Amino acid sequence: MKILFIENRYATLIWDAVARQLEARGHEIYWIIQNPMFMPTVGEKHLLSFPSASEKNQDESLSWLRDVDRGVRWFGGDGSHWHPYNKRIRKILESVRPDVVFGEPTQFHEQLTLENARQMGIRFLSPIGTRYPAGRLHFFDYDTINPVGGEGVNLNDSELENMLDAIVERKVVPSYMKVVSQPLLKKKWGKLKNKLLITTGWLMGERYVTPSPLTKMRLERAHAIRCLDWEGFSQLQLPESLKNRPWVLYPLQMQPEVNIELWGKPWSYQTQIIKRAAQSLEKLGAVLVVKPNPKSKYELSDDLCDLVKNTPNIIALSHKTPMKAVFPQAPLLMTVTGTVTLECIFAGKPIAVLGNHAMTQYAGLEVMSQPEDIASVMEKVLTQRVKVATRDDAKSILNYLYTKSYPVTLWHQLDRPELMTERNVNALTDAFEDVLNHLCMSYEPMCRQGMRS
């Protein structure tokens, strides 16, 4: 099969190792590369040249990127680069005509490739590490969280019971939440090398994913000030006053993050979500409790801090407040695409989910079409009419996620370089080839010479 990978900084190093093995197994390998500092070593490489000033223009047909292009939404870009990049990407896809594209839909060039692939009938799969069950791998279809392929192995009832208990008791956490200690000197050296590499790319002309060093410093300084501000008006523990009032817990989702900005669209402006939800709850005398991510980023905006600080029925929790200290007491939780959705399903707790994505199809959820719907869900909680997942629902969903995933973790090369072992690369390659076989069986014309039986 013709396989096209999309460069995404350090993920490229992992895809390159997998691509080398896939090529040895008879597949043709191609690349789309936006950042020349992350050049793969195998396959046919197509480097996207940086647009000239004369090529740039505002293409309104690509305005959908405004909410998901990090360089525009968070780093001050204007989107004038979308048009020339789109032309380059379309030309490559028309020339190569790959059978499948693998990429992380986090950067604008990946999202442009995804949309062009969809228009051309080319399959686009995103390899993403699982939230639960932990330590496994999904392949999501295009820009959805609908898994494709999977190991196909079902867990028995005892395994499901034990796994659910471990999740509910927080004995296991998703892979992306794990903190692995490194020697201080090695950690500092790794960060320095990363800064040098990224800055070199910026100096060469990569200004569309990478903010300028000054912009980056300004953003980090502003975030540090906001964190201090937040800690000044937030509370470490739930106040006693909540014992006599209905309340909803809203865990802030980190941004920029594909989880909410792509999969949760159009509900990725969390300040507005919180404002509208709080106004709706005020009619019931209910409170919205906002818990920041312990590693909060740009979602902690000045507007959000002002809103939370000055709205009587919003209570802010500290960054230091652990989820396990508030989750059991919360009568109702609210999210867009947060991991807390699964945690509530597995614990049989009420949760209101905003949006139209795969998780809204799971049993035991209250699905909202707008933030104001949270008041009606709260009324259901107060009258004991709210939906919750049963234990059987939880086991069914957990087994589905296990069956549709693969037994290999996906690591970040910068944070976990020790995982780039032959064993892990082999397991990852096997997962890639299995999902290719799945595609081949579902659509025979995609099969080409070189696909193993």
Secondary structure as the mmCIF struct_conf table of DSSP 4:
data_model
#
loop_
_struct_conf.conf_type_id
_struct_conf.id
_struct_conf.beg_label_comp_id
_struct_conf.beg_label_asym_id
_struct_conf.beg_label_seq_id
_struct_conf.end_label_comp_id
_struct_conf.end_label_asym_id
_struct_conf.end_label_seq_id
STRN STRN1 LYS A 2 ILE A 6
TURN_TY1_P TURN_TY1_P1 ARG A 9 TYR A 10
HELX_RH_AL_P HELX_RH_AL_P1 ALA A 11 ALA A 24
TURN_TY1_P TURN_TY1_P2 ARG A 25 GLY A 26
STRN STRN2 GLU A 28 ILE A 33
BEND BEND1 GLN A 34 GLN A 34
TURN_TY1_P TURN_TY1_P3 PRO A 36 MET A 37
BEND BEND2 PHE A 38 PHE A 38
BEND BEND3 THR A 41 GLY A 43
STRN STRN3 GLU A 44 LEU A 47
HELX_LH_PP_P HELX_LH_PP_P1 SER A 49 SER A 52
TURN_TY1_P TURN_TY1_P4 ALA A 53 GLU A 55
HELX_RH_3T_P HELX_RH_3T_P1 GLU A 60 ASP A 67
TURN_TY1_P TURN_TY1_P5 VAL A 68 VAL A 68
HELX_RH_AL_P HELX_RH_AL_P2 ARG A 70 ARG A 73
TURN_TY1_P TURN_TY1_P6 TRP A 74 PHE A 75
BEND BEND4 GLY A 79 GLY A 79
TURN_TY1_P TURN_TY1_P7 SER A 80 HIS A 81
HELX_RH_AL_P HELX_RH_AL_P3 TRP A 82 VAL A 96
BEND BEND5 ASP A 99 ASP A 99
STRN STRN4 VAL A 100 PHE A 102
TURN_TY1_P TURN_TY1_P8 PRO A 105 THR A 106
BEND BEND6 GLN A 107 GLN A 107
HELX_RH_AL_P HELX_RH_AL_P4 PHE A 108 MET A 120
TURN_TY1_P TURN_TY1_P9 GLY A 121 GLY A 121
STRN STRN5 ARG A 123 GLY A 129
BEND BEND7 ARG A 131 PRO A 133
TURN_TY1_P TURN_TY1_P10 ALA A 134 GLY A 135
STRN STRN6 LEU A 137 ASP A 141
TURN_TY1_P TURN_TY1_P11 TYR A 142 ASP A 143
BEND BEND8 THR A 144 THR A 144
STRN STRN7 PRO A 147 PRO A 147
HELX_LH_PP_P HELX_LH_PP_P2 VAL A 153 ASN A 156
HELX_RH_AL_P HELX_RH_AL_P5 ASP A 157 VAL A 168
TURN_TY1_P TURN_TY1_P12 GLU A 169 ARG A 170
BEND BEND9 LYS A 171 VAL A 172
HELX_RH_3T_P HELX_RH_3T_P2 SER A 175 MET A 177
HELX_RH_AL_P HELX_RH_AL_P6 LEU A 184 MET A 204
TURN_TY1_P TURN_TY1_P13 GLY A 205 GLY A 205
BEND BEND10 TYR A 208 THR A 210
HELX_LH_PP_P HELX_LH_PP_P3 PRO A 211 SER A 212
HELX_RH_AL_P HELX_RH_AL_P7 PRO A 213 PHE A 233
STRN STRN8 GLN A 235 GLN A 235
BEND BEND11 LEU A 236 GLN A 237
HELX_RH_3T_P HELX_RH_3T_P3 GLU A 240 ASN A 244
BEND BEND12 ARG A 245 ARG A 245
STRN STRN9 TRP A 247 PRO A 251
HELX_LH_PP_P HELX_LH_PP_P4 LEU A 252 MET A 254
BEND BEND13 GLN A 255 PRO A 256
HELX_RH_AL_P HELX_RH_AL_P8 VAL A 258 GLU A 261
TURN_TY1_P TURN_TY1_P14 LEU A 262 PRO A 266
HELX_RH_AL_P HELX_RH_AL_P9 GLN A 270 GLU A 282
TURN_TY1_P TURN_TY1_P15 LYS A 283 GLY A 285
STRN STRN10 VAL A 287 LYS A 291
TURN_TY1_P TURN_TY1_P16 PRO A 294 LYS A 295
TURN_TY1_P TURN_TY1_P17 TYR A 298 GLU A 299
BEND BEND14 LEU A 300 LEU A 300
HELX_RH_AL_P HELX_RH_AL_P10 ASP A 302 ASN A 310
TURN_TY1_P TURN_TY1_P18 PRO A 312 ASN A 313
STRN STRN11 ILE A 314 ALA A 316
STRN STRN12 LEU A 317 LEU A 317
HELX_LH_PP_P HELX_LH_PP_P5 SER A 318 SER A 318
TURN_TY1_P TURN_TY1_P19 HIS A 319 LYS A 320
HELX_RH_3T_P HELX_RH_3T_P4 MET A 323 ALA A 325
TURN_TY1_P TURN_TY1_P20 VAL A 326 GLN A 329
BEND BEND15 PRO A 331 PRO A 331
STRN STRN13 LEU A 333 THR A 335
BEND BEND16 VAL A 336 THR A 337
TURN_TY1_P TURN_TY1_P21 THR A 339 THR A 339
HELX_RH_AL_P HELX_RH_AL_P11 VAL A 340 ALA A 347
TURN_TY1_P TURN_TY1_P22 GLY A 348 GLY A 348
STRN STRN14 ILE A 351 LEU A 354
BEND BEND17 GLY A 355 HIS A 357
HELX_RH_3T_P HELX_RH_3T_P5 ALA A 358 GLN A 361
BEND BEND18 TYR A 362 TYR A 362
TURN_TY1_P TURN_TY1_P23 ALA A 363 GLY A 364
STRN STRN15 GLU A 366 MET A 368
BEND BEND19 SER A 369 GLN A 370
HELX_RH_3T_P HELX_RH_3T_P6 PRO A 371 ASP A 373
HELX_RH_AL_P HELX_RH_AL_P12 ILE A 374 LEU A 382
TURN_TY1_P TURN_TY1_P24 THR A 383 GLN A 384
HELX_RH_AL_P HELX_RH_AL_P13 ARG A 391 THR A 403
TURN_TY1_P TURN_TY1_P25 LYS A 404 LYS A 404
BEND BEND20 SER A 405 SER A 405
STRN STRN16 TYR A 406 TYR A 406
BEND BEND21 PRO A 407 PRO A 407
TURN_TY1_P TURN_TY1_P26 GLN A 413 ASP A 415
HELX_RH_3T_P HELX_RH_3T_P7 PRO A 417 LEU A 419
HELX_RH_AL_P HELX_RH_AL_P14 GLU A 422 SER A 442
HELX_RH_3T_P HELX_RH_3T_P8 GLU A 444 MET A 446
TURN_TY1_P TURN_TY1_P27 GLN A 449 GLY A 450
#
